[in-house]
Amino acid sequence: MQLEKSDRPWGKYEVLQESATHKVKCIWVDPGKRLSYQRHAKRAEHWFIVQGTGQITIDGEIKPVSPGSTVDFGIGVLHRIENTGSEQIIFVEVQTGTYFGEDDIERIEDDFGR
């Protein structure tokens, strides 16, 4: 089975593993870009920052992130990451829950009009 890869206006992602109980992605965020401010109805996420520096917003609270940082979002928690550095942010995302489709994204704010 070919795992999913996708270019996005903020960078790209690649699915590393997928099953009925979890999904694992590697995500690259380009300098100066950020993901949409979003939440999910059917999954929680755990992020491990591998490279780069930036900031993460969790339900309105902003925190810095750098290599080695970990962040957890429960189901329904608003979140986003922004690359404030000069190199790509790379992080591994582990999703757990009951559904992992890209259509389980409720965007509250998006720089790219999605």
Secondary structure, 3 states (H helix, E strand, C coil): CCCCEEEECCEEEEEEEECCCEEEEEEEECCCCECCEEECCCEEEEEEEEECCEEEEECCEEEEECCCCEEEECCCCCEEEEECCCCCEEEEEEEEECCCCCCCCEEEECCCCC
